[in-house]
């Protein structure tokens, strides 16, 4: 199984994967076959109801997994256009979880992705999501490639050249 880290540039304040946000999630995604995975353990500042992780935090974790799966699979930077999720079980603050994301369908400008959040200890499904990702304007993607390392041509994407 592959274990290459896919989000290597972390010197930014992205709430999901950046290292410069003091309350950010700091998710580190690794390639696992056709999907990406990250481990996450929520801290007290991510709490909703007493002792439980806020649903918005879990939604962010799932969204980030889908986004990195899209970037990894398509070599394009895309944005979330739509996301639906289902919470299956509560997640406790301090409970280690695994999030996994993968692309289901690439239709060029539109990509469909899925993600699952599972208990790291026993594999129980805790939450799942599916989303639709869209290609941003070419100028925006070029600016993001410049900021986050590389270019669309480095990633092999002809659409931004």
Buried (B, 14 or more C-beta within 10 A) or exposed (E): EEEEEBBEEBEEEBBBBBBEBEEBBBBBBBBBEEBBBBEBBBEEEBBBEEEBBBBEBBBBBBBBBBBBBBBBBBBBBBEBEEBEBEBBEBBBBEBEBBBBBBBEEBEEEBBBBBBBBBBBEEEEEBBBBBBBBEBBEEEEBBEBBEEBEEEBEEBEBEEBE
